[in-house]
Amino acid sequence: MRNVKGIRLAAAAVIALIAGIAIITQVSAQLPTVVVSSTTINSSSAGTINLSARDIGPPGLGAWEIGVVYDSSVVTATACTAQAGSICNENFASNRVQVVGANPTGLPGTNVLANITFRCNGEGTTELTVIIDEFADATTGGPRPIGPGINAGRITCADSAGLPDVPTPRPRATDDDDDDGDDDDGDDGDGTTIITLPSSGAGSGSSSIVGWLIAALATLGLVTLVSLGASRMFAERADSRD
């Protein structure tokens, strides 16, 4: 009788484990997205951003026609380098770059479609607007439209004093040597060093995906602990009855 109960509890634990794995798989699934990166450059210089298609499922991206619109009073598109079979026109309009392309075998996953270079016309910021005229997969005989999400960046033109510094994380000494009594060196007061790392700066929902993964893993761990606790409880009851 005890063996039968043990088998049932083990089966329940396995089912809970499979359910947890399914949750993680579902959460980690990415949606197709058109992404335009961001950049900050010197107001007297030029910089490059990327236009990419991310997380495209099988059979892959087969045809695309995408416009990137910007504020021409802030920047001017000076060059466009086509990638992945694209054709790129930085002079499509006074404030628009057009990228078109096709791939009969499909482009699955993540691919850069174009690198666009802009020159600053002075200080300022322009949002980059994405206009999708066509975005379809590579289904033979009848490409199917893909409805991607859009993650559009911005270009910031600033003088050298306004460019952001990139912090470099480094360990702190464990002894609190501050004379002002503050824990500015990262010491929490009990000799334990706290190292603070800079934000990853991820956009486009990647941080939310990581958060959901962590939540799913935590849920899986909780389910496993509950299953083990139930197994122990039933085993103890069976022992007491015997």
Residue frames relative to the residue before (quaternion, step in Angstrom):
aa qw qx qy qz dx dy dz
M 1.0000 0.0000 0.0000 0.0000 0.00 0.00 0.00
R 0.6512 0.5200 -0.3090 0.4583 3.53 1.02 -0.90
N 0.6407 0.5290 -0.3258 0.4512 3.59 1.01 -0.78
V 0.6325 0.5325 -0.3344 0.4523 3.59 1.01 -0.80
K 0.6553 0.5039 -0.3103 0.4694 3.57 0.95 -0.88
G 0.6438 0.5301 -0.3230 0.4474 3.55 1.00 -0.83
I 0.6430 0.5183 -0.3190 0.4648 3.57 1.01 -0.84
R 0.6510 0.5186 -0.3168 0.4548 3.57 0.96 -0.87
L 0.6727 0.4905 -0.2991 0.4663 3.56 0.92 -0.87
A 0.6322 0.5214 -0.3313 0.4677 3.57 1.03 -0.75
A 0.6401 0.5193 -0.3212 0.4662 3.58 1.03 -0.82
A 0.6409 0.5202 -0.3246 0.4618 3.58 1.01 -0.81
A 0.6447 0.5178 -0.3227 0.4605 3.58 1.01 -0.78
V 0.6396 0.5216 -0.3210 0.4645 3.58 1.02 -0.81
I 0.6419 0.5193 -0.3203 0.4643 3.59 0.98 -0.87
A 0.6482 0.5126 -0.3164 0.4657 3.57 0.98 -0.85
L 0.6384 0.5267 -0.3226 0.4594 3.57 1.03 -0.79
I 0.6533 0.5070 -0.3095 0.4694 3.59 0.96 -0.90
A 0.6435 0.5191 -0.3224 0.4609 3.58 0.98 -0.83
G 0.6470 0.5181 -0.3194 0.4593 3.57 1.00 -0.78
I 0.6379 0.5140 -0.3224 0.4742 3.58 1.01 -0.81
A 0.6365 0.5276 -0.3297 0.4559 3.60 1.00 -0.79
I 0.6304 0.5280 -0.3322 0.4621 3.58 1.04 -0.78
I 0.6595 0.5089 -0.3082 0.4594 3.57 0.92 -0.91
T 0.6492 0.5219 -0.3166 0.4539 3.58 0.96 -0.88
Q 0.6698 0.5014 -0.3007 0.4578 3.56 0.95 -0.88
V 0.6685 0.5036 -0.3057 0.4539 3.57 0.94 -0.88
S 0.7040 0.4829 -0.2748 0.4424 3.57 0.98 -0.87
A 0.4950 0.6525 -0.4417 0.3663 3.60 1.22 -0.21
Q 0.2520 -0.7842 0.5549 0.1166 3.54 -0.86 1.02
L 0.3771 -0.6981 0.5605 0.2373 3.54 -1.19 0.58
P 0.5760 -0.5732 0.4381 0.3844 3.61 -1.10 0.61
T 0.0169 0.8121 -0.5796 0.0656 3.57 -0.90 0.94
V 0.2574 -0.7051 0.6363 0.1780 3.54 -1.17 0.73
V 0.0727 -0.8306 0.5514 -0.0276 3.56 -0.60 1.17
V 0.0827 -0.7391 0.6662 0.0543 3.54 -1.08 0.87
S 0.3732 -0.7622 0.4853 0.2106 3.57 -0.61 1.12
S 0.4033 -0.6850 0.5525 0.2507 3.55 -1.36 0.20
T 0.0004 -0.7905 0.6119 0.0243 3.55 -1.24 0.36
T 0.1964 -0.7312 0.6377 0.1421 3.53 -1.30 0.48
I 0.0095 0.8236 -0.5629 0.0688 3.58 -0.65 1.11
N 0.6288 -0.5210 0.4160 0.4002 3.54 -1.29 0.34
S 0.5567 -0.6616 0.3962 0.3089 3.55 -0.92 0.93
S 0.7090 0.4062 -0.2623 0.5133 3.60 1.22 -0.30
S 0.6625 0.4970 -0.2889 0.4802 3.57 1.29 0.17
A 0.4295 -0.6597 0.5440 0.2905 3.54 -1.37 -0.24
G 0.0813 -0.7911 0.6051 0.0373 3.54 -1.25 0.47
T 0.3432 -0.7525 0.5374 0.1649 3.55 -1.25 0.46
I 0.1168 -0.7607 0.6346 0.0705 3.55 -1.10 0.81
N 0.3795 -0.7250 0.5343 0.2120 3.56 -1.26 0.42
L 0.1914 -0.7140 0.6590 0.1386 3.52 -1.21 0.69
S 0.0791 0.8256 -0.5498 0.0988 3.58 -0.60 1.10
A 0.3072 -0.6886 0.6223 0.2102 3.51 -1.36 0.43
R 0.0938 -0.8359 0.5407 -0.0006 3.57 -0.63 1.12
D 0.8711 0.1251 -0.0985 0.4646 3.49 -1.30 0.69
I 0.2565 0.7571 -0.5472 0.2482 3.56 0.84 1.02
G 0.3387 -0.7659 0.5165 0.1785 3.56 -0.72 1.09
P 0.6980 -0.4428 0.3456 0.4442 3.59 -1.32 0.15
P 0.5791 -0.1593 -0.7980 -0.0494 1.59 -2.13 1.34
G 0.6807 -0.4882 0.2897 0.4630 3.59 1.19 0.28
L 0.6406 -0.5233 0.4054 0.3892 3.52 -1.36 0.22
G 0.1655 -0.8295 0.5306 0.0548 3.56 -0.73 1.11
A 0.8046 -0.0023 0.0276 0.5932 3.61 1.06 -0.68
W 0.0486 0.8047 -0.5885 0.0617 3.56 -1.02 0.81
E 0.0176 0.7448 -0.6671 0.0085 3.51 -1.26 0.65
I 0.0707 0.8301 -0.5316 0.1528 3.53 -0.24 1.35
G 0.1802 -0.7730 0.6004 0.0976 3.54 -1.00 0.89
V 0.1586 -0.7519 0.6328 0.0958 3.56 -1.11 0.76
V 0.1242 -0.8179 0.5617 0.0113 3.56 -0.45 1.29
Y 0.0287 -0.8050 0.5916 -0.0349 3.57 -1.00 0.89
D 0.5503 -0.5812 0.4808 0.3581 3.56 -1.34 0.19
S 0.3113 -0.8006 0.4858 0.1616 3.57 -0.33 1.25
S 0.5752 0.5694 -0.3967 0.4331 3.60 1.20 -0.16
V 0.6883 0.4535 -0.2677 0.4990 3.58 1.25 -0.42
V 0.8097 0.0102 0.0404 0.5853 3.60 0.88 -0.97
T 0.1967 -0.7374 0.6288 0.1493 3.53 -1.38 0.24
A 0.3994 -0.6989 0.5365 0.2535 3.58 -0.89 0.91
T 0.1363 -0.8294 0.5407 0.0347 3.57 -0.70 1.11
A 0.8066 0.0130 0.0095 0.5909 3.60 1.15 -0.44
C 0.0591 -0.7737 0.6295 0.0389 3.52 -1.25 0.50
T 0.1492 -0.7903 0.5920 0.0522 3.56 -0.66 1.15
A 0.3189 -0.7751 0.5186 0.1689 3.56 -0.51 1.21
Q 0.0923 -0.7763 0.6228 0.0309 3.54 -1.16 0.74
A 0.8504 0.2239 -0.1322 0.4574 3.56 -1.34 0.35
G 0.7305 -0.4418 0.2494 0.4571 3.59 0.99 0.77
S 0.4528 0.6951 -0.4479 0.3334 3.58 1.22 0.31
I 0.2173 -0.6808 0.6674 0.2092 3.50 -1.44 0.14
C 0.1173 -0.8369 0.5347 -0.0025 3.55 -0.69 1.11
N 0.0604 -0.7910 0.6088 0.0020 3.57 -0.95 0.92
E 0.2137 -0.8069 0.5408 0.1040 3.57 -0.31 1.25
N 0.6986 0.4327 -0.2618 0.5062 3.59 1.27 -0.25
F 0.2186 0.8060 -0.5229 0.1708 3.59 1.15 0.54
A 0.7529 -0.1100 0.0765 0.6444 3.56 1.12 -0.78
S 0.6881 -0.5003 0.3227 0.4149 3.57 -1.24 0.27
N 0.7924 0.1922 -0.1101 0.5684 3.58 1.20 -0.40
R 0.6998 0.4373 -0.2651 0.4987 3.59 1.15 0.49
V 0.1825 -0.7349 0.6459 0.0971 3.53 -1.10 0.89
Q 0.1636 -0.7995 0.5735 0.0715 3.58 -0.89 0.92
V 0.0719 -0.7852 0.6151 0.0018 3.55 -0.93 1.01
V 0.0282 0.7899 -0.6100 0.0563 3.58 -0.73 1.11
G 0.1544 0.7995 -0.5713 0.1029 3.55 -1.16 0.51
A 0.1251 -0.7704 0.6205 0.0763 3.53 -1.36 0.22
N 0.0212 -0.7717 0.6356 0.0042 3.53 -1.18 0.66
P 0.3360 -0.7953 0.4641 0.1979 3.62 -0.28 1.21
T 0.7000 0.4444 -0.2759 0.4862 3.59 1.14 -0.51
G 0.5215 -0.6719 0.3904 0.3523 3.58 1.27 -0.16
L 0.2241 -0.7470 0.6139 0.1224 3.53 -1.20 0.70
P 0.0981 -0.8195 0.5621 0.0523 3.62 -0.09 1.20
G 0.7598 0.3873 -0.2691 0.4474 3.54 -1.27 0.32
T 0.6903 -0.4430 0.3713 0.4352 3.54 -1.04 -0.88
N 0.0642 0.7991 -0.5910 0.0894 3.57 -0.83 1.03
V 0.3867 -0.6735 0.5781 0.2503 3.55 -1.10 0.77
L 0.2531 -0.7929 0.5421 0.1161 3.58 -0.77 1.06
A 0.8013 -0.0894 0.0705 0.5874 3.60 1.10 -0.56
N 0.2309 -0.7098 0.6439 0.1683 3.53 -1.35 0.50
I 0.1029 -0.8213 0.5611 0.0076 3.58 -0.56 1.18
T 0.2037 -0.7882 0.5744 0.0847 3.56 -0.82 1.07
F 0.1059 -0.7933 0.5992 0.0204 3.55 -0.94 1.00
R 0.2402 -0.7305 0.6197 0.1572 3.54 -1.22 0.63
C 0.4281 -0.7016 0.5082 0.2574 3.56 -0.92 0.90
N 0.2881 -0.7448 0.5791 0.1639 3.55 -1.11 0.76
G 0.7558 -0.1598 0.1289 0.6218 3.55 1.33 0.04
E 0.6790 -0.4617 0.3538 0.4480 3.55 -1.25 -0.24
G 0.4333 0.6770 -0.5182 0.2922 3.55 -1.12 0.71
T 0.3271 -0.7211 0.5765 0.2016 3.54 -1.36 0.03
T 0.0694 -0.7823 0.6176 0.0427 3.55 -1.03 0.79
E 0.3748 -0.6809 0.5823 0.2384 3.52 -1.00 0.86
L 0.3030 -0.7308 0.5829 0.1851 3.57 -1.15 0.67
T 0.1645 -0.8032 0.5701 0.0528 3.57 -0.63 1.16
V 0.2430 -0.7747 0.5717 0.1180 3.56 -0.88 1.00
I 0.0750 -0.7703 0.6330 0.0192 3.56 -0.91 1.01
I 0.1497 -0.8029 0.5744 0.0544 3.58 -0.59 1.17
D 0.1756 -0.7923 0.5800 0.0703 3.56 -0.57 1.21
E 0.7875 -0.0483 0.0374 0.6133 3.57 1.15 -0.64
F 0.1272 0.7577 -0.6292 0.1176 3.54 -1.05 0.87
A 0.1922 0.8067 -0.5202 0.2041 3.59 -0.08 1.30
D 0.5137 -0.6452 0.4680 0.3174 3.55 -1.22 0.49
A 0.5835 -0.6124 0.4280 0.3183 3.55 -1.35 0.01
T 0.1954 0.7913 -0.5522 0.1752 3.60 1.02 0.71
T 0.4309 -0.7221 0.4821 0.2459 3.58 -0.71 1.11
G 0.8280 0.2219 -0.1845 0.4807 3.54 -0.91 0.99
G 0.8168 -0.0369 0.0375 0.5746 3.59 1.17 -0.25
P 0.1748 -0.8140 0.5471 0.0873 3.60 0.26 1.23
R 0.2780 -0.7690 0.5582 0.1406 3.54 -0.95 0.91
P 0.5093 -0.6571 0.4562 0.3173 3.60 -0.91 0.87
I 0.2158 -0.7334 0.6321 0.1265 3.52 -1.17 0.72
G 0.2215 -0.7745 0.5791 0.1254 3.57 -0.86 0.95
P 0.0627 -0.8538 0.5158 0.0332 3.61 0.18 1.19
G 0.4851 -0.5789 0.5476 0.3602 3.49 -1.32 0.24
I 0.2885 -0.7505 0.5695 0.1709 3.57 -1.25 0.34
N 0.0247 -0.7682 0.6397 -0.0097 3.53 -0.91 1.00
A 0.0077 -0.8389 0.5414 -0.0546 3.57 0.03 1.33
G 0.3205 -0.7727 0.5243 0.1592 3.54 -0.91 0.96
R 0.3761 -0.6886 0.5606 0.2647 3.54 -1.25 -0.55
I 0.2880 -0.7141 0.6054 0.2015 3.52 -1.34 0.31
T 0.1118 -0.7850 0.6082 0.0362 3.55 -0.85 1.03
C 0.1484 -0.7690 0.6188 0.0616 3.55 -0.85 1.05
A 0.1006 0.7993 -0.5794 0.1235 3.58 -0.61 1.14
D 0.5288 -0.5850 0.4805 0.3838 3.55 -1.22 0.36
S 0.7278 -0.4593 0.2732 0.4298 3.57 -1.23 0.32
A 0.6359 0.5324 -0.3350 0.4472 3.59 1.09 -0.64
G 0.7077 0.4687 -0.2642 0.4579 3.58 1.15 -0.54
L 0.4971 0.6500 -0.4400 0.3699 3.58 1.25 -0.08
P 0.4872 -0.6946 0.4424 0.2906 3.60 -0.89 0.89
D 0.3955 -0.6779 0.5654 0.2537 3.54 -1.15 0.70
V 0.3337 -0.7254 0.5653 0.2072 3.55 -1.09 0.71
P 0.3034 -0.7788 0.5149 0.1905 3.62 -0.37 1.15
T 0.2392 -0.7549 0.5952 0.1366 3.55 -1.11 0.75
P 0.3256 -0.7613 0.5227 0.2032 3.62 -0.51 1.11
R 0.0792 0.7869 -0.6098 0.0523 3.58 -0.99 0.77
P 0.5699 -0.5981 0.4280 0.3664 3.61 -1.11 0.58
R 0.3160 -0.7272 0.5791 0.1896 3.52 -1.21 0.61
A 0.5794 -0.5629 0.4484 0.3826 3.56 -1.23 0.43
T 0.5097 -0.6704 0.4492 0.2983 3.56 -1.08 0.72
D 0.6565 0.4907 -0.3232 0.4730 3.59 1.16 -0.46
D 0.3911 -0.7083 0.5411 0.2292 3.53 -0.99 0.87
D 0.0470 -0.8376 0.5439 -0.0189 3.57 -0.19 1.33
D 0.4069 0.7199 -0.4785 0.2953 3.59 1.22 0.13
D 0.3395 -0.7394 0.5456 0.2009 3.56 -0.97 0.85
D 0.6534 0.5392 -0.3230 0.4218 3.57 1.20 -0.37
G 0.5491 -0.6521 0.3822 0.3565 3.56 1.30 0.07
D 0.5840 0.5755 -0.3812 0.4272 3.58 1.27 -0.14
D 0.4518 -0.6748 0.5172 0.2702 3.52 -1.23 0.49
D 0.1352 0.8420 -0.5132 0.0968 3.58 0.93 0.92
D 0.6594 0.5217 -0.3284 0.4304 3.59 1.14 -0.47
G 0.6373 -0.5571 0.3316 0.4165 3.57 1.21 0.22
D 0.5188 0.6275 -0.4312 0.3888 3.60 1.24 0.01
D 0.3390 -0.7694 0.5043 0.1967 3.58 -0.81 0.94
G 0.6795 -0.5237 0.2875 0.4258 3.57 1.22 0.30
D 0.7493 0.3526 -0.2221 0.5146 3.61 1.14 -0.37
G 0.6799 -0.5041 0.2945 0.4437 3.57 1.20 0.47
T 0.5929 0.5593 -0.3668 0.4484 3.58 1.26 -0.04
T 0.3142 -0.7674 0.5305 0.1760 3.56 -0.72 1.06
I 0.1691 -0.7596 0.6219 0.0876 3.53 -1.00 0.92
I 0.1268 -0.7871 0.6019 0.0466 3.58 -0.68 1.11
T 0.1623 -0.7935 0.5828 0.0655 3.56 -0.68 1.13
L 0.2126 -0.7795 0.5804 0.1021 3.56 -0.75 1.09
P 0.5432 -0.6209 0.4416 0.3528 3.61 -1.09 0.59
S 0.6212 -0.5408 0.4163 0.3851 3.50 -1.24 0.48
S 0.5241 -0.6535 0.4518 0.3068 3.54 -1.06 0.78
G 0.3483 -0.7673 0.4806 0.2426 3.60 1.18 -0.42
A 0.3568 0.7529 -0.4957 0.2452 3.62 1.12 0.29
G 0.1791 -0.7881 0.5831 0.0825 3.51 -1.04 0.78
S 0.7392 0.5094 -0.2507 0.3623 3.51 -1.18 -0.69
G 0.6887 -0.5149 0.2857 0.4230 3.51 1.16 0.49
S 0.4431 0.7080 -0.4703 0.2850 3.63 1.17 -0.04
S 0.6363 0.5251 -0.3383 0.4527 3.58 1.04 -0.76
S 0.6401 0.5206 -0.3395 0.4517 3.59 1.04 -0.72
I 0.6125 0.5402 -0.3493 0.4594 3.59 1.08 -0.71
V 0.6523 0.5016 -0.3150 0.4729 3.57 0.94 -0.91
G 0.6408 0.5314 -0.3262 0.4480 3.57 1.00 -0.80
W 0.6543 0.4971 -0.3107 0.4779 3.56 0.99 -0.85
L 0.6255 0.5320 -0.3462 0.4537 3.60 1.01 -0.73
I 0.6511 0.5039 -0.3199 0.4688 3.56 0.95 -0.87
A 0.6484 0.5140 -0.3187 0.4623 3.57 0.99 -0.85
A 0.6552 0.5127 -0.3155 0.4564 3.57 0.99 -0.84
L 0.6452 0.5098 -0.3209 0.4700 3.58 1.00 -0.82
A 0.6344 0.5213 -0.3295 0.4660 3.56 1.03 -0.78
T 0.6357 0.5246 -0.3209 0.4666 3.58 1.03 -0.82
L 0.6448 0.5227 -0.3161 0.4594 3.56 0.98 -0.89
G 0.6579 0.5046 -0.3140 0.4626 3.56 0.97 -0.84
L 0.6397 0.5245 -0.3231 0.4596 3.58 1.02 -0.80
V 0.6469 0.5162 -0.3206 0.4607 3.58 0.95 -0.89
T 0.6532 0.5160 -0.3171 0.4544 3.58 0.96 -0.88
L 0.6575 0.5078 -0.3147 0.4591 3.59 0.94 -0.88
V 0.6432 0.5153 -0.3239 0.4646 3.59 0.99 -0.83
S 0.6501 0.5210 -0.3166 0.4535 3.58 0.96 -0.87
L 0.6657 0.4897 -0.3066 0.4723 3.58 0.95 -0.88
G 0.6403 0.5256 -0.3267 0.4551 3.57 1.02 -0.79
A 0.6474 0.5084 -0.3148 0.4725 3.56 1.01 -0.83
S 0.6272 0.5399 -0.3368 0.4491 3.58 1.00 -0.82
R 0.6741 0.4912 -0.2983 0.4640 3.57 0.90 -0.93
M 0.6468 0.5324 -0.3260 0.4380 3.58 0.96 -0.86
F 0.6889 0.4699 -0.2898 0.4697 3.57 0.87 -0.96
A 0.6229 0.5374 -0.3472 0.4502 3.58 1.05 -0.70
E 0.6558 0.5032 -0.3141 0.4669 3.58 0.99 -0.85
R 0.6368 0.5177 -0.3324 0.4647 3.60 1.00 -0.76
A 0.6477 0.5156 -0.3244 0.4575 3.56 1.00 -0.85
D 0.6432 0.5190 -0.3258 0.4592 3.58 1.03 -0.80
S 0.6659 0.5109 -0.3132 0.4444 3.57 0.97 -0.84
R 0.6487 0.5110 -0.3208 0.4637 3.58 1.09 -0.71
D 0.6483 0.5036 -0.3250 0.4696 3.57 1.08 -0.71
